[in-house]
Amino acid sequence: MTRIYVVEDDKSICEIVIYALKSAGFEVTGFETGAEFLAAVEMTPPNLVLLDIMLPGEDGLSILKKLRSTAQTKTLPIIMLTAKSSEIDKVKGLDMGADDYIVKPFGVVELISRVKALLRRAMPEPLVESQLVFGILVLNHDSRKVHVDGRKIDLTYKEYELLYYLTKNAEKALSRGKIMRTVWGYDFEGESRTLDMHIRSLRQKLGKAGEYIKTVRNVGYKLGDES
């Protein structure tokens, strides 16, 4: 059974989230502090984490940083729960490796939809192409490794999925809606800035190869102009 850990110090919110996820068929455990959560992860890693930013003691962003710097949890699917709705807080979480975020208050249906969508993307898929090459950019899909001009590039789960989709469809102009439905698994109505944030992060991490990612005005993005 899919195991989900919820790190949330607000007992009422935590209880609602746990009840909703259990009703959807998941195995769920709640934690009020980062210390309890990290100890549990070390013993039994989950399949997905819902991590609140505002926590007593060590905050969610600090915990996120630890998870992303540990080999065991480097690619663990993580959704941030936050009462902060400003763009800078969202950018900070995504830049540090979060795969998604939900701003409080949120609906149970939306929560379950996002959890299922992220889990679907995290499930192993049949290998169609073991390697994709575009100029100095190389993606090894079986190992999910990315190299630029021979240099290994570390990407978050969502960053890799986005880059893989763009590379697989190189030279094709892909609409924002199509990218988000394919990579995130559902429509991000009113929150398409998430895509822009991931594109910006990819361009920075890929260095010279980041120039391959082109903005197509009034459409979306494409990987192109190799020359």
Secondary structure, 3 states (H helix, E strand, C coil): CCEEEEECCCHHHHHHHHHHHHHCCCEEEEECCHHHHHHHHHHCCCCEEEEECCCCCCCHHHHHHHHHCCHHHCCCCEEEEECCCCHHHHHHHHHCCCCEEEECCCCHHHHHHHHHHHHHHHCCCCCCCCEEEECCEEEECCCCEEEECCEEECCCHHHHHHHHHHHHCCCCCEEHHHHHHHHCCCCCCCCCHHHHHHHHHHHHHHHHHHHHEEEECCCEEEECCCC
